[in-house]
């Protein structure tokens, strides 16, 4: 069924209106039967009239923009039941059973798969063409009225049952979606408020620890200074952890409105500039191929490149770190996308950990060896999934790693 919004009250209101329309159609169906019956046994001009009426229904269902929201199901089920009326006459008069079954299955399939106005338009045009040809080719029949009544009696409860079940399922889906959206908003609000309240005592802890260290440095032995260093490092780590967690929860799944044309190479140079101190400290060599201009959110690509390059700078071996960034245009299964790669010569990762490193708070090494919050790569995955892309790693222990991620070409 088509869904115009996710508000539960609106959905219930529309459901009531649609059921009322459907009830009107069922009550009026005997009248439709008599009208079809009369036109089908008369001359060709009258057959053309009924085709014109059907075309008028098609036209009106798309031109009345102001009220088409409410008329949509009315016109859809009117044409749907009209198809059955013609089908009844075809099979009663020994018309091809294969043709009738094809028509029947076609209508059932379309009624269960239509989701948009465009799909409905295609269905209406095809159905109109098929039914018009049927009307023009139909011989003057002998109508067995009891059979028509029997078929109507059996068919309408089935159609009504299918319609109501689908609407009820849609109600449940809308309700779950609304609850999920509300829960996500509450979670983001909780994280935002918590981070604000947590960072304030964290700043106080760091400030007073540093103050004590300065005021009493001559009275504290080397062991005490070491302990103070651990305490300050822990507080700073907690601050970074809070900031990364806020970044992770603030990544929205809705990105269409924030897409702009951005220069990938310019963003890469900004990221390299922001990590200049770390690059100089470990004497890393960073090279790159020309990067494309693409449709994306500038903050998203900046975060992606920052975390992936920082990851390569962090997990380097004894050799001078070498990092290479590139991007290629790839077309696969009618889908065009940019495939970015960040290759390094670092310590590498065992294959059994490929999936684990993208889970939040998962770390393969203790903090004493490599600092980090365990949120950087999960942030990267969440951003890429926001664009309906993919992110993965190819690596070998002791021989470096290559991270890949894709961004669809808009």
C-alpha positions in Angstrom: 0.0 0.0 0.0 1.1 3.6 -0.5 2.1 5.5 2.6 2.0 9.3 2.5 3.3 9.9 6.0 4.3 8.2 9.1 1.9 9.9 11.5 -0.3 7.3 13.1 -3.4 9.5 13.4 -3.2 10.5 9.7 -2.8 6.8 8.7 -5.9 5.8 10.8 -7.9 8.7 9.3 -7.0 7.7 5.8 -7.7 4.0 6.5 -11.3 4.9 7.6 -11.8 7.0 4.4 -10.4 4.3 2.2 -12.6 1.6 3.8 -15.6 3.9 3.3 -14.8 4.3 -0.4 -14.3 0.6 -0.8 -17.7 -0.1 0.9 -19.4 2.3 -1.5 -17.8 0.5 -4.5 -19.0 -2.9 -3.2 -22.6 -1.6 -2.7 -22.6 0.0 -6.1 -21.2 -3.1 -7.8 -24.5 -4.7 -8.8 -25.2 -1.4 -10.7 -21.9 -1.7 -12.4 -22.8 -5.3 -13.4 -26.0 -4.1 -15.1 -24.2 -1.3 -16.9 -21.5 -3.6 -18.2 -24.1 -6.2 -19.1 -26.1 -3.7 -21.2 -23.1 -2.2 -23.0 -21.6 -5.6 -23.8 -24.7 -6.8 -25.6 -25.3 -3.7 -27.6 -23.5 -2.2 -30.7 -19.9 -1.2 -31.3 -20.5 2.6 -30.6 -21.7 1.8 -27.1 -18.7 -0.4 -26.5 -16.5 2.6 -27.4 -18.5 4.6 -24.9 -17.6 2.3 -22.1 -13.9 2.5 -23.2 -14.1 6.3 -23.1 -15.6 6.2 -19.6 -12.7 4.0 -18.5 -10.2 6.5 -20.1 -12.0 9.3 -18.3 -11.5 7.6 -15.0 -7.8 7.2 -15.8 -7.6 10.9 -16.7 -9.5 12.2 -13.7 -7.4 10.1 -11.2 -4.3 12.0 -12.2 -5.7 15.5 -12.9 -7.6 16.2 -9.7 -4.4 17.1 -7.7 -6.2 18.7 -4.7 -8.2 15.6 -3.7 -6.3 12.8 -5.5 -4.8 11.8 -2.1 -8.3 10.6 -1.1 -9.5 9.6 -4.5 -6.5 7.4 -5.2 -7.9 4.2 -3.8 -11.4 4.9 -5.1 -10.2 5.1 -8.7 -7.8 2.2 -8.3 -10.4 -0.2 -6.9 -13.0 1.1 -9.4 -10.8 0.1 -12.3 -9.8 -3.1 -10.4 -13.4 -4.3 -10.0 -14.2 -3.2 -13.6 -11.5 -5.6 -14.7 -13.2 -8.4 -12.9 -16.6 -7.6 -14.4 -15.2 -7.9 -17.9 -13.3 -11.1 -16.8 -16.6 -12.6 -15.6 -18.2 -12.0 -19.0 -15.3 -13.4 -20.8 -15.1 -16.7 -19.0 -19.0 -17.1 -18.9 -19.1 -16.8 -22.7 -16.4 -19.4 -23.3 -13.8 -16.8 -24.0 -10.2 -18.2 -23.7 -9.7 -19.4 -20.1 -5.9 -18.8 -20.5 -6.6 -15.2 -21.3 -8.9 -14.8 -18.4 -6.5 -16.4 -16.0 -3.7 -14.1 -17.3 -5.9 -11.1 -16.7 -6.9 -12.3 -13.3 -3.3 -13.0 -12.2 -2.1 -9.7 -13.7 -4.6 -7.7 -11.6 -3.8 -9.6 -8.4 -0.1 -9.1 -9.0 -0.4 -5.4 -9.6 -2.7 -4.9 -6.6 -0.1 -6.4 -4.3 3.0 -4.6 -5.8 1.9 -1.1 -6.6 3.7 1.4 -4.3 3.8 4.7 -6.3 1.7 6.9 -8.5 4.1 6.1 -11.4 3.5 2.4 -11.0 -0.3 3.0 -10.8 -0.2 5.0 -14.0 1.6 2.2 -15.9 -0.9 -0.3 -14.5 -3.8 1.9 -15.6 -2.5 2.4 -19.1 -1.7 -1.3 -19.6 -5.0 -2.4 -18.1 -7.0 0.2 -20.2 -5.4 -1.1 -23.4 -6.0 -4.8 -22.6 -9.6 -4.2 -21.5 -10.4 -2.0 -24.5 -9.3 -4.7 -26.9 -11.3 -7.2 -24.9 -14.5 -5.1 -25.2 -14.1 -4.5 -28.9 -13.5 -8.2 -29.6 -16.2 -9.5 -27.3 -19.2 -11.2 -29.1 -22.8 -10.5 -28.0 -23.1 -12.9 -25.1 -25.8 -14.8 -23.4 -25.4 -13.7 -19.8 -26.1 -16.2 -17.0 -27.1 -13.8 -14.2 -27.0 -16.3 -11.3 -23.3 -17.2 -12.2 -22.4 -13.5 -12.1 -24.1 -13.1 -8.7 -22.4 -16.1 -7.4 -18.9 -15.0 -8.5 -19.6 -11.5 -7.1 -20.7 -13.0 -3.8 -17.5 -15.1 -3.5 -15.0 -12.5 -4.8 -15.8 -9.4 -2.9 -15.2 -10.7 0.6 -11.8 -12.0 -0.6 -10.9 -8.6 -2.1 -12.0 -6.8 1.0 -10.1 -9.2 3.3 -6.9 -8.7 1.3 -7.3 -4.9 1.3 -8.0 -4.7 5.1 -5.1 -7.1 6.0 -2.7 -5.0 3.9 -3.8 -1.8 5.5 -3.5 -3.3 9.0 0.0 -4.5 8.3 0.9 -1.1 7.0 -0.5 0.5 10.2 1.8 -1.8 12.2 4.8 -0.9 10.1 4.1 2.8 10.4 3.7 2.5 14.2 7.0 0.6 14.5 8.7 3.2 12.3 7.4 6.1 14.3 8.5 4.4 17.6 11.9 3.7 16.1 12.4 7.4 15.0 11.2 8.6 18.5 13.7 6.2 20.2 16.5 7.4 18.0 15.8 11.1 18.8 15.6 10.3 22.5 18.9 8.4 22.3 20.6 11.3 20.6 19.3 13.8 23.1 20.5 11.6 26.0 24.0 11.3 24.5 24.1 15.1 23.9 23.1 16.0 27.4 25.3 13.3 29.0 28.3 14.4 27.1 27.9 18.0 28.2 27.6 17.0 31.8 30.4 14.5 31.6 32.9 16.8 30.0 32.6 19.5 32.7 33.8 17.2 35.6 36.4 15.8 33.2 37.8 19.3 32.6 37.9 19.9 36.4 39.8 16.7 37.0 42.5 17.5 34.4 42.8 21.1 35.6 43.2 20.3 39.2 45.6 17.4 38.5 47.8 19.7 36.4 47.6 22.4 39.1 48.6 19.9 41.9 51.5 18.7 39.7 52.8 22.3 39.2 52.3 23.4 42.8 53.8 20.3 44.4 56.2 19.0 41.8 59.2 19.4 44.1 57.4 17.5 46.8 56.4 14.5 44.7 58.8 11.8 43.8 59.2 10.2 40.4 56.7 7.5 41.1 54.1 10.1 42.1 54.7 12.1 38.9 54.2 8.9 36.9 50.9 8.3 38.6 49.8 11.9 37.9 50.7 11.3 34.3 48.5 8.2 34.2 45.6 10.2 35.7 45.9 13.1 33.2 46.1 10.7 30.3 43.0 8.8 31.5 41.1 12.0 31.8 42.1 13.2 28.3 41.3 9.8 26.9 37.8 10.0 28.5 37.3 13.4 26.8 38.2 12.0 23.4 36.0 9.0 24.1 33.0 11.3 24.8 33.6 13.4 21.7 33.9 10.4 19.4 30.7 8.9 20.9 28.8 12.1 20.3 30.1 12.1 16.7 29.0 8.5 16.2 25.5 9.1 17.5 25.1 12.4 15.5 25.6 10.7 12.1 22.2 10.7 10.6 20.9 8.2 8.1 19.2 11.1 6.2 21.8 12.7 4.0 20.1 13.8 0.8 19.5 17.4 1.8 23.2 17.9 2.8 24.7 16.7 -0.5 26.9 19.3 -2.3 29.5 19.1 -5.0 32.9 18.8 -3.2 36.5 18.5 -4.3 37.9 15.3 -2.9 41.5 16.4 -3.4 41.0 19.7 -1.5 39.5 17.8 1.4 42.4 15.3 1.5 44.9 18.2 1.7 42.9 19.7 4.6 43.0 16.4 6.4 46.8 16.0 5.8 47.2 19.5 7.2 45.2 18.7 10.3 47.4 15.7 11.0 50.7 17.4 10.1 52.1 17.1 13.7 51.6 13.3 13.7 53.0 13.0 10.2 56.1 14.8 11.1 56.5 12.9 14.4 56.6 9.5 12.7 58.2 10.9 9.5 55.4 9.4 7.3 55.3 9.7 3.5 51.8 10.4 2.2 51.1 10.2 -1.6 47.9 10.3 -3.5 46.4 10.1 -7.0 44.1 12.8 -8.3 40.8 12.5 -6.3 37.4 13.2 -7.9 34.8 15.9 -7.6 31.8 14.2 -6.1 28.4 14.7 -4.5 28.6 14.2 -0.8 28.6 16.0 2.5 32.0 17.7 3.1 32.0 16.8 6.8 31.4 13.1 6.0 34.3 12.8 3.6 36.6 14.8 6.0 35.8 12.4 8.8 36.2 9.4 6.6 39.7 10.4 5.4 40.8 11.7 8.8 40.0 8.5 10.7 41.4 6.1 8.0 44.6 8.1 7.6 45.0 8.5 11.4 44.5 4.7 11.7 47.4 4.1 9.2 49.6 6.6 11.0 48.9 5.0 14.4 49.4 1.3 13.4 52.8 1.6 11.7 55.7 -0.8 12.1 59.4 -0.2 12.4 59.6 1.0 8.8 58.9 4.6 7.7 55.1 4.8 7.3 54.0 5.1 3.7 50.3 5.9 2.9 48.8 6.1 -0.5 45.2 7.4 -1.2 43.4 6.9 -4.5 40.0 6.7 -6.1 38.6 4.8 -9.1 35.3 5.1 -11.0 33.6 1.7 -11.0 30.4 0.5 -12.7 28.9 -2.7 -11.3 25.3 -4.1 -11.7 24.2 -0.9 -13.3 25.5 1.0 -10.3 28.2 3.7 -10.7 30.3 4.5 -7.7 33.6 5.9 -6.6 35.9 3.4 -4.9 38.4 5.1 -2.5 41.4 3.2 -1.1 43.9 4.0 1.6 46.9 1.7 1.5 49.7 1.6 4.1 52.7 -0.5 5.0 51.8 -0.9 8.7 51.5 -3.9 11.0 48.5 -5.3 9.2 45.5 -7.2 10.6 44.7 -10.9 10.7 41.8 -12.0 8.5 39.7 -13.2 11.4 39.6 -9.6 12.7 38.4 -8.0 9.5 34.8 -7.6 10.8 35.6 -7.0 14.4 37.5 -3.8 13.9 34.4 -2.1 12.6 32.4 -2.8 15.8 32.2 0.1 18.3 34.7 -0.1 21.2 36.5 -3.1 19.8 40.3 -2.8 20.0 42.8 -5.4 19.0 45.7 -3.9 21.0 45.9 -2.6 24.6 46.1 1.2 25.1 49.6 0.8 26.4 50.6 -0.1 22.8 48.3 2.0 20.7 46.1 4.9 21.9 42.5 5.1 20.7 38.9 5.0 21.6 37.8 2.1 19.4 35.2 4.4 17.7 37.0 5.7 14.6 36.4 2.8 12.2 32.7 2.4 13.4 32.3 6.1 12.6 33.6 5.4 9.1 31.3 2.4 8.6 28.3 4.4 9.7 29.1 7.3 7.3 29.6 4.9 4.4 26.3 3.1 5.1 24.6 6.4 5.2 25.4 6.7 1.5 24.3 3.1 0.8 28.0 2.3 0.2 30.4 -0.4 1.5 33.6 -0.3 3.5 36.1 -3.2 3.9 39.7 -4.1 4.5 42.3 -6.2 2.7 45.3 -6.9 4.9 48.1 -9.3 5.8 49.9 -9.3 9.1 53.2 -7.6 8.9 52.7 -6.4 5.4 50.2 -3.5 5.7 46.5 -2.9 5.1 44.3 -1.3 2.4 40.9 0.2 3.4 38.3 0.5 0.7 35.0 2.4 0.8 32.5 3.3 -1.9 30.3 6.3 -2.5 27.6 6.1 -5.2 27.8 8.6 -8.0 24.7 10.8 -7.7 
